[in-house]
Amino acid sequence: MNCDVCSTPIDLRDFYILHTTDVAYSPDYWDTLVQLHETLRPGHLRDDRADFYAEVMRISLYRSNWAICPACIDLFATDRKKARRWAVEYAAHPQAARIPETAPVDSNRTLAVAQAAMERRYGAGSERGRIATKAASTAQRALGGPRTVVVSEEIGTRRANFWRLFKKTTGL
């Protein structure tokens, strides 16, 4: 099993389980995601509205609990004791673990958190900030409200490849 944030292999004795709400609504997670995308692929999320929208939707619609490594848990304001307890239960009895299921979240709220991260990164008044805001506005119009759609497996594969490349490039 790998961390759902950084794709690092997880030691079953030391990890956390979070729900989609913990991840999708985390400003620190989105700040990190935007910064890392900009480091590896400058302008990628800022300029590519389809990818920005896809990333918001992928995270909003994630239907499984998130496995989080100790290095990534600081990105989330969550009850760590509960998240750790769920992980211990899962590690001991994966098939019989009594962990509440996660569900898709409000994609409009996720978009608002993601857009705020883009504005913090690029500055709302700068040219880059205006492009980021325009990308978010396009995504907002496309969303039109919370909905459920099927997210392509290709998005998950691209995300995993992105994190592998990031680790290789930065040595983290």
C-alpha positions in Angstrom: 0.0 0.0 0.0 1.2 3.5 -0.8 0.4 6.9 0.6 -2.5 8.5 -1.3 -0.8 11.9 -1.2 2.9 11.2 -2.0 2.8 7.6 -3.2 5.5 6.5 -0.7 5.2 2.9 0.4 3.4 2.7 3.7 4.6 0.7 6.7 1.4 -0.8 8.1 2.7 -0.2 11.6 2.8 3.6 11.0 0.1 5.3 8.9 -3.2 7.0 9.1 -6.6 6.7 7.5 -8.5 9.8 6.5 -11.8 10.6 4.8 -12.2 12.6 1.6 -13.5 15.6 3.6 -10.2 15.7 5.5 -8.2 15.9 2.3 -10.5 17.9 -0.1 -11.1 20.7 2.3 -7.5 21.0 3.6 -5.9 24.4 2.6 -2.4 23.0 3.5 -2.9 20.0 1.2 -3.9 22.3 -1.7 -1.1 24.7 -1.1 1.4 21.8 -1.2 -0.3 20.3 -4.3 -0.2 23.6 -6.2 3.4 24.3 -5.2 4.6 20.8 -6.2 2.8 21.0 -9.6 4.4 24.4 -10.2 7.9 23.0 -9.3 7.7 20.1 -11.7 5.4 21.4 -14.4 5.4 25.2 -14.4 2.0 26.7 -15.3 0.4 23.2 -15.5 -2.5 23.7 -13.1 -2.6 27.4 -13.6 -2.9 27.3 -17.4 -4.6 24.0 -18.1 -8.2 24.5 -17.0 -9.1 20.9 -17.9 -6.4 19.5 -15.6 -7.3 21.9 -12.8 -11.0 20.8 -13.1 -10.0 17.2 -13.3 -7.8 17.4 -10.1 -10.6 19.1 -8.2 -13.1 16.5 -9.3 -10.7 13.6 -8.7 -10.2 14.6 -5.1 -13.9 15.5 -4.5 -15.1 12.2 -5.8 -12.6 9.9 -4.2 -14.7 7.1 -2.8 -12.2 5.2 -0.7 -10.6 6.1 2.6 -7.2 7.8 2.2 -4.0 6.1 3.5 -1.7 8.8 4.7 2.0 8.4 5.6 3.5 10.1 8.7 5.3 12.6 6.5 2.0 13.8 4.9 -0.3 13.8 8.0 0.8 17.3 8.9 -1.1 18.7 5.9 -4.4 17.8 7.5 -6.3 19.3 10.5 -7.9 16.1 11.7 -8.3 13.9 14.7 -5.0 12.0 14.5 -5.8 9.6 17.3 -9.0 8.5 15.4 -7.1 8.4 12.1 -4.4 6.3 13.7 -6.9 4.0 15.4 -8.6 3.3 12.1 -5.2 2.5 10.5 -4.3 0.1 13.4 -7.6 -1.7 13.0 -7.2 -1.9 9.3 -3.7 -3.2 9.5 -4.8 -5.9 12.0 -7.9 -7.0 10.1 -8.2 -5.5 6.6 -11.3 -7.4 5.7 -13.1 -6.9 9.0 -12.0 -3.4 9.9 -15.0 -1.3 11.1 -13.9 2.0 9.5 -16.7 4.4 8.4 -16.8 4.6 4.6 -15.9 7.9 3.0 -18.1 9.5 0.3 -17.7 12.1 -2.4 -17.7 15.6 -1.1 -19.1 18.9 -2.3 -17.0 19.7 -5.4 -17.9 23.4 -5.2 -16.4 23.6 -1.7 -13.3 21.7 -2.9 -13.0 24.1 -5.8 -13.1 27.1 -3.4 -10.3 25.7 -1.3 -8.2 24.9 -4.4 -8.8 28.3 -5.9 -7.7 30.0 -2.7 -4.5 28.0 -2.9 -3.9 29.1 -6.5 -4.5 32.7 -5.4 -2.1 32.4 -2.5 0.5 30.9 -4.8 0.1 33.4 -7.7 -1.4 36.4 -6.0 -5.0 37.3 -6.8 -4.0 40.6 -8.5 -1.1 39.3 -10.6 -1.4 38.1 -14.2 -0.8 34.5 -13.0 -3.5 35.0 -10.3 -6.0 36.2 -12.9 -5.3 33.2 -15.1 -5.7 30.9 -12.0 -9.0 32.6 -11.1 -10.2 32.3 -14.7 -9.3 28.6 -14.6 -11.2 28.2 -11.4 -14.2 30.1 -12.8 -14.3 27.9 -15.8 -14.2 24.8 -13.5 -17.0 26.4 -11.4 -19.3 26.9 -14.4 -18.6 23.3 -15.5 -19.4 22.0 -12.1 -22.7 23.8 -11.7 -23.1 22.3 -8.3 -22.2 19.0 -6.6 -22.5 16.0 -8.8 -21.1 12.6 -9.2 -19.2 11.6 -12.2 -16.8 8.8 -13.0 -13.2 9.9 -12.8 -10.8 8.3 -15.3 -8.2 5.9 -14.0 -5.8 7.8 -16.2 -5.9 10.7 -13.7 -4.8 8.5 -10.9 -2.0 7.1 -12.9 -0.8 10.6 -13.9 -0.9 11.6 -10.3 1.2 8.6 -9.2 3.7 9.3 -12.0 3.8 13.0 -11.0 4.7 12.1 -7.4 7.4 9.6 -8.4 9.0 12.2 -10.7 8.8 14.8 -7.9 10.6 12.5 -5.4 13.2 11.6 -8.0 13.8 15.2 -8.9 13.9 16.7 -5.4 15.4 13.8 -3.5 12.6 13.8 -1.0 
